[in-house]
Amino acid sequence: MTEAYIVDAVRTPRGIGKLGKGALAHLHPQDLGAAVLRAIRDRNALDTAWVDDIVWSCSQQRGKQGGDLGRLSALWAGYDDKASGVTLDRFCGGGITSVGFAAGQIMAGFEDVVIAGGTEMMSHHAEADGWEAGTPLATLGRARGNYELYRDHPISAVGVAADAIAAMEGIARADLEALGVESQRRAKAAIDAGRFARSLVPVHNRDGSLALDHDEYPRPETTAETLAALKPAFTAMEQVAAAPDGTTMRQMIERKYPDLAWEPVHHVGTSSGVVDGSAALLLASEAGLKAGGWKPRARIVTAVNAGDCPTLILNAPVPAAKKALERAGLTVADIDVWEINEAFAVVTEKAIRDLGLDRAKVNINGGAIALGHPIGATGSILIGMALDELERSGGRYALITMCAFGGMAPAIIIERISA
């Protein structure tokens, strides 16, 4: 079987996902996709006629994000017409899946040079759904009509599910807030040390002026005291009717778990930020490496997917991580860098506890609570972050996973190639 190698990884800054406030919100999603595709091309002297395919992720594929965003972004970036593209949706997990699909095409021997990545402009979600952006991620998306009863599998709202899981697992609000504060501290340390410099590429307006060259969302002034003073965000969401029969979000969970009692605990300081962003990775086979004259930075070890309870939505990262380790013949101790997306603090906290992880190895440079979560792009961003950290620290393996709506999680393991 052919190996799939990562040649390069880039991302845009993450801009606040609020129209009129975020520095990227006035742009078209194709502008963000084109920014990272141009950077991949220019940084690697890539003849885009060599690109067999572009596998892209975008969760809300409607409005300005409708159509095949991967192909359209490539055309806007000036890619050769031969570089085809496809766009997929695995909700929050799509940015990992796009890389997994690209790697699979290469490992099967079907393609030699594939670009994977994703784009999500949360500012346009708010515009389409009538929600105020800048609020926790879980308040967005209700208008999509996804919260329905599917036979015996009720699907609630992610924020409500996060609160229920915290109670089910006995995780205190203070523990969740400690993780939120640490995410902000680590993000600030990474930014101050220039750890994002290799992958981060600026975004320009169409007139050539600079739109954004740094992450907008972090709140380094966050403290345990400021978070303790915040009101829970999802109290009202619990009572939102989520099905034609009037069943509320809370009732959906109570039907599945009748003995569970819980109180809301998550808020903006323990939930992922609403942001705009894009990322791209250049992958190649050995033949592709030779043709491009490229030196690989890492190889794809394995990429897997897992499902879990759709009512609780957020618990699949742990089984996905276990599956990836088993398929790769590795153990928890072999992984030097863990990226477990901070969709909500409880997701990462539960994974740390269930897998027995060393906290110092998890989300080393901060996570989505501090940096934001551009849904379809986040997985690709996290893979790039993990690769940069492996190179900085000299580690060998990284495992990246994240929850996805509907009770799913993709997971991928990469191995750094030594200099």
N, C-alpha and C positions, 0 to 999 in steps of 0.2 A: 504494500500500500504506500502511496506517495505521501510524504510529509507536507503539512501546510505550515508555512512560516509567516510570522509577522515581520514586515519590513519597516513599517512606520505607523505611528498613531498620532493624530492631531485632534484638537477640539477648539471650539470657540469659547470665549468667556461665557459665563452664564449671566444673562441679564434679567432683571426683575420682570416677571411676567405680568405687567400691568400697563395697559394702554395709557399713554400720556405720562408715564413715569419711567418705565424701563427703557434703557438705551437702545435696545434692539427691537422694541415692540412695533415701531413704525415700518420695519422692513418686511419683505415678503419671505415666507419660509424657504423659497428657492435661493434667496440671497445667502441665508445661513448655510444651506447645503452646499452651495457653490463656493463659499469661503473655505470650507475644509477640503473640498475636492480640488480646488486650485492649489492649496497648500501641499496636499499629497503629491500632486503633479510636479510642482515647482521644486519642492525639497528633494525629490528623488529622480529628477530628470526623466520623468515618466512620459513615454510616447503613448498617449491615450488610445491610439489605435490598437495597442497591445491588450487593453483591458477587455477581458472576456465578458465580464458582467459586473454590475454594481448592485449589491444587495442592501437595501435600505429599510429602515424601520421608521414608522410614524403611527402613532396610536389613533389620533382623531383625523382620519383621512376624509375631510370634508372642507368646504369653503376654500380658503387659500391653501390648505394642506391637502386638498383633494387631488385625485389623479395619482399618477406614478411619480412620486416626489423624487425618487432616486434618479430616474431617467431625466426628468425635467431639470433637476438641479445640475446634472452633468452637462446638459445642453447649454444651460445658462452659464456654466463655468467655462464653456468653450471646448469641451471634450470632443474628440473625433466622433463622428456619427456611428462608428463601429462599436463604440462602448455602450452596450445595452444596459438596461436597468430594470429592477423589480422592487416593489415596495410591499412590506408585510406588516402585520399587526399581531403582536402578542401582548398587548397592553403595555404595562411597565417593563416587561421582560424582552421587548423586541430588539433592543440594542445589543443584547447578548446573543439572541437568536440569529440576527443578521450575520454576526461573525461566525457562529456555528454553521449556518447554512453555507456561507462562503468557503469555510474550511472544508466542509463535506464535499463540495464540488471539486475542490482541489485534491483532496485525499482519495476521491473516487477515480481520479484521472481524467475528469471531464474538462477541467479548466486549468490554466496556468497562472493567470493574473486576475485577481478579483478584489474589488474594493467593497468593504462592508462599513456600515455606519447607520446613522439615523439623525433625524431632525424632529424637534417638537417646539412649537411656539405656544406656550401656555397662555400668552396674552391673547391669542386668537381664540382659544377655548372660551375664555371669559366673554369675549365679544359675541361668539356664536351662542353660548348658553345663557347669557344674561346674568352671569355671576360676577361678583367683584373679585378681581385677581389680587394676589398678595395674601390671600387667606390660605389656611392649610389645604393641602392637596385634596383631601377627602371631600371638601365641599364642592368640588368641581365635578361635572360629568353627569349630574342627576338627569339632565334633559335628554341624555342619550337613550334612556329607556332600558338600561341594562339591568336595573334592579327589579327583577320579576321572579315569580315562582316557577322553577323548572322541575316539574314532577316533585320528587322528594328532596330537591336541592335548592333551598331558598338562598338567595344571594343578597346580603345586606350591603350597607355602605362601609367603605374601608375604615373610616374613622371610628364608626361604631364598633366594628369588628376588632379594631385595635384595642379599644377599651375593654371589650369582653375578654380578649385573650389575656390582657394584663391581670384581670381578676382570676381567670381560670388558672394562670400560672403562678399566682401569688406574687406578682411583681409590683412593688409599691411605686406610687407616683414619684417619690423622691429619687428612686433608682433610675426611673426614666429621665427625670430632669438632670441627674448627674451625667447621664450619657449625652443629653443635649448640650450641656455646658462643655463637656469634653470635646464634642464634635466642633464646637466653635473655637475652642482653644487650639485644637490640632490644625484646623483650617488656617487660623491666623499664623501659627508657627510655620506652616508650609508656605504660605504666601510670603511671609517675611524672609524666609530662607531661599525663595526663588525656586521651589521644588516643582512648580507647574510650568516653568519657563520653556522647557523643551517641547511640550505638547501644545501649549496654548498659542493660538494664532489670532491676531486681531481681526475684527470685522469692520469693513468700510462701507460707507454709504455709496450709493450709485454715482455720486459726483466725485468720489475719491476721498472724501474727508473721512476721518476716523469716527466710527460709531462707538466702539467699545474695545478696550484691550485688557480688561481686568474683570474678575468676578464681582458682580454688584451685590449679591445677596447676603454675604456673611455679616453677622452682628457680633463682632469681637467683644463688645461691651457686656455681653450676656453673663449673668451671674446666677448662682443658685437662688439668691434672694429675689431677683427679678422674675425668674420662672415660677417660683412658689406663689407669687402674687397674681399670676395669670388665671383667668377663669377657664375651665374646660371648654373646648371648642364644639363638642358634638352632642351636647345635651338636647338641643332643638332637633338635630338631625335624627335622633333616635325615634322621634314621633312623626317623621315624614312618611306619608303613605307610599309604599314601594310596590304595590301590586294592585291589580284591578279590583280586588275585593276589599281594599282599604287596609290590608296588613301593613303595619309600620316596620321600619327598620329594626327596632328593638324586638318586636314580636317575631320577626323571622328567626332571630337567634334563639329566642325563648322557645319557639316550636321545636327546634333541633336540640336544644340543651335546656330542658325545662327546670333543672335544678340549679342553674347558674344565676347568680345575682351579681350585679356589678354597678359601679358608679363611674361616670366619665372622669378620665384623668388626663388624656392627651390634649394638647393645645398647640399654638403656633410654635412654641419653643421646643416641642418634642415631636413635631411633624415635619415632613419634607417641605422645602420651599418651592413656591410656584415660580418657575423661571422659563426663559427661552434659551435654547442652545442646540448645538449640532456637533457631531464627531464623525471621524472617518479613520479606518485602518486599511493599509495596503497589505494584502496577503498574496503569497506566491508559492508555487511549487519549486523544486530544485531547478527545473528547466526555466521557470520564470525568473528565478534569481540570476541564473547565468545570462539570460537574455538582457536583463536590466542592469547587470553589473552590480547587484545589490548584496549587501551583507545582512543577513537576517538578525533581528534582535531577539526573537523568541520563536518557539514552535507551539502549535496547538496540541495539547496532550489528549484532551477529551472534551466533548461538549454533550450535555445530557439535559433532559427535562423531567420534571416530576409534577404530579398533581396531588392535592390534598383537599380538605373540606372546603367546598365553595362558600359555605355559610360564613366561616371564619376568614376565608379569603387569603390570609397573610402567612400561613404556616408552612408553605411548601419549601422554603429555602433550606431547612434542615434535611428533609429527605433528599432534596436535590443535591446537596453537598455530600451526603453519605453515598449517594449513587455515583457521583463523579469520582470520589475517592476510590470506591470499589472498582469501577471500570478502569481506573488508571493504575490500580495496584499500589496505592499510596495510603498513608495514614494521616490523621490530623497533625501529627508531629512533623510530617514532611513539608507542610505548607508554611512558607515564610511570610507570605502576605495574604491576608484575607480582605476582600471587599464584599461586605454584606450591606446592601443598600438600605439606608435609613429612611425608608418610606414613612415609618413611624418608629419611635424609639423602641417599642416593644418587639419589633421584628428582629432588630440586631441584638437586643438584650436576651431574648429567648434563644437565639442561635448560639450566642456565646455560652449560655448556661447549658443548653442541651448537648452541644458538641465539646464542652470542656475547653474552650479556647483561651489562649493567652490574650488578654485584652490589648496588650502592647502590639499585637500583630494584626489587629482588626481595625480597618478604616484609619490607617496610620496618619493620613493627612486630612482628616475630617471627612464627613459624609454629607448626605443630602439635607440633613437638618441645617447645616451651616451653609452649604454651597448650592443647594437647590436640586430639583429633580425634573428635568425636561423629559417627560415620560419615555418617548420612543428613542431618545438619544442616550439616556443615562447608562445603559449597559455598556455601550461602546466607550463612553467616557471612562467608566470604571475599569475597563480592560486596559485602556491607555494609562490610567493612573497607577494601576498595579504594575504594569511593565516598567514605568518610570521608577517606581519605588524599588522593584527588584534590582534595577541597575544601580540605583543610588546606594542601596544597602548591601549589594552583593548576594542577595538571596537567589534561590533556584526556582521554586515553584510558587505560583499564586493561584488562588481559587476565588472566583468571582461569582456571586449569585444574588438573586433579588426576587422578592415576591411579585406576582402579577395578578391582576384582577381575575376572578373566577376560580381562585385557589390553585394557582400554578407557580412554578419557578423554573427557569433555566439555570444551569450552572456550567461554568467552563473552567478548565485548568490550563494554564500556560507555563512553559518552562523557559527561563532566560537562557540564552545562548552566550556562553562565556566569551569574552574578548580574546 
